[in-house]
Amino acid sequence: MKQDEPIVDMITRFTDIINGLKGFDRKFTNGELVSKMLRSLSEDWNSLRMLIENTKDVNTYLLDELYETLMTYELNNDEINEKIRRSKEEMIEPPKRQITLKSTNDEGSSNTNMSDEELDDLALLVKKLRAF
C-alpha cells in the first residue's frame, strides 16, 4: 500500500493483480487472499491489522467483509483526524482582540479645527484598527 493512498485504490490494485495472476491459472484460497491483503497494508493500519488477525480466523473471513471493514475504518479514521486537525487549528489561532475607543464631545470644538497632521494620525489609527 502506498503512503496516504485511499483504501479503495489499494483494493482496486490488489484485485487487478489477483485477477492477472488467475489469468495464469494461479489459484488462491480465501485465506491466502485475506492474509495477502492484510500484509500489504501500510503501517498506519497496524492496529486494525492486529485486531483482525487476533479476533478473526483469516481462513474463514471473507475478502468482501475485509474490504467493508477497511473502508469503514478509513472513513471513521478520516473523520476523527479531521476533527483533531480542526481543534488544533483553533488552539493555534490567537484570540481576536477587540478595542473600544471612548468618544468624547467637547462643546465648541469640531473636527474641522483639526490640523492636517492630526487628521493623518487619525486616519492611520483607523487603518491599524481595521487590520485587527
C-alpha positions in Angstrom: 0.0 0.0 0.0 1.3 3.4 -0.9 1.5 6.1 1.8 -1.7 8.2 2.0 -3.4 6.1 -0.6 -7.2 5.6 -0.3 -8.1 2.1 0.6 -10.4 1.9 -2.4 -7.5 2.5 -4.7 -5.5 -0.2 -2.9 -8.3 -2.7 -3.1 -8.7 -2.0 -6.9 -5.0 -2.5 -7.5 -5.0 -5.7 -5.3 -7.9 -7.1 -7.3 -6.3 -6.3 -10.6 -3.1 -8.1 -9.5 -5.0 -11.2 -8.3 -7.1 -11.3 -11.5 -4.0 -11.1 -13.6 -2.5 -14.0 -11.6 -5.7 -16.0 -12.0 -5.3 -15.5 -15.8 -2.1 -17.6 -15.5 -4.1 -20.3 -13.7 -2.8 -19.4 -10.3 -5.4 -20.4 -7.7 -5.8 -18.7 -4.3 -7.8 -19.7 -1.3 -9.9 -17.0 0.5 -7.5 -17.3 3.5 -4.5 -16.6 1.3 -6.2 -13.5 -0.2 -7.2 -12.1 3.2 -3.6 -12.7 4.5 -2.0 -11.1 1.5 -4.3 -8.1 1.8 -3.6 -7.7 5.5 0.2 -7.9 4.9 0.0 -5.3 2.1 -1.5 -2.6 4.4 0.8 0.2 5.4 2.0 0.8 9.0 -0.9 3.3 9.6 -3.2 0.2 9.5 -1.2 -1.8 12.1 -3.8 -1.5 14.9 -6.7 -2.7 12.6 -4.5 -5.5 11.1 -3.6 -6.8 14.6 -7.2 -6.6 15.7 -8.4 -8.6 12.7 -5.6 -11.2 12.9 -6.2 -11.7 16.6 -10.0 -11.9 16.5 -10.9 -13.4 13.1 -10.0 -16.7 11.5 -8.4 -15.5 8.3 -9.2 -18.8 6.6 -13.0 -18.2 7.0 -13.0 -14.4 7.0 -14.5 -13.3 3.6 -12.5 -11.0 1.4 -15.6 -8.8 0.9 -16.1 -8.5 4.6 -12.4 -7.4 4.9 -13.0 -4.8 2.2 -16.0 -3.4 4.1 -14.1 -3.3 7.4 -11.2 -1.5 5.8 -13.4 1.1 4.1 -15.4 1.7 7.3 -12.2 2.1 9.3 -10.8 4.6 6.8 -14.0 6.6 6.8 -14.1 6.8 10.6 -10.4 7.5 10.9 -10.6 10.3 8.4 -13.5 11.9 10.3 -11.5 11.7 13.6 -8.4 13.1 12.0 -10.4 16.0 10.6 -11.8 16.8 14.0 -8.4 16.7 15.6 -7.0 18.9 12.8 -9.7 21.5 13.3 -9.3 21.5 17.1 -5.5 22.0 16.7 -6.1 24.9 14.3 -8.5 26.5 16.8 -5.9 26.2 19.6 -3.1 27.7 17.4 -5.2 30.6 16.2 -4.7 33.6 18.5 -7.8 35.1 20.1 -9.1 38.2 18.3 -8.6 41.4 20.2 -11.3 43.9 20.5 -10.5 47.6 21.1 -13.1 50.1 22.1 -12.5 53.8 21.8 -14.1 56.2 24.1 -15.8 59.1 22.3 -15.8 62.5 23.9 -17.5 65.5 22.5 -16.4 68.9 23.8 -18.8 71.7 23.3 -17.4 74.4 21.0 -14.9 72.1 19.3 -15.4 70.4 16.0 -13.5 68.1 13.7 -12.9 71.0 11.2 -10.5 72.6 13.7 -8.2 69.5 13.5 -4.9 70.1 11.7 -3.8 68.0 8.7 -1.3 66.2 10.8 -4.0 65.3 13.4 -6.2 64.0 10.6 -3.4 61.9 9.1 -2.7 60.4 12.6 -6.4 59.7 13.0 -6.6 58.0 9.5 -3.5 55.9 10.4 -5.1 54.8 13.7 -8.3 53.8 11.9 -6.3 51.8 9.3 -4.5 49.9 12.1 -7.8 49.2 13.9 -9.3 47.8 10.8 -6.2 45.5 10.4 -7.2 43.7 13.7 
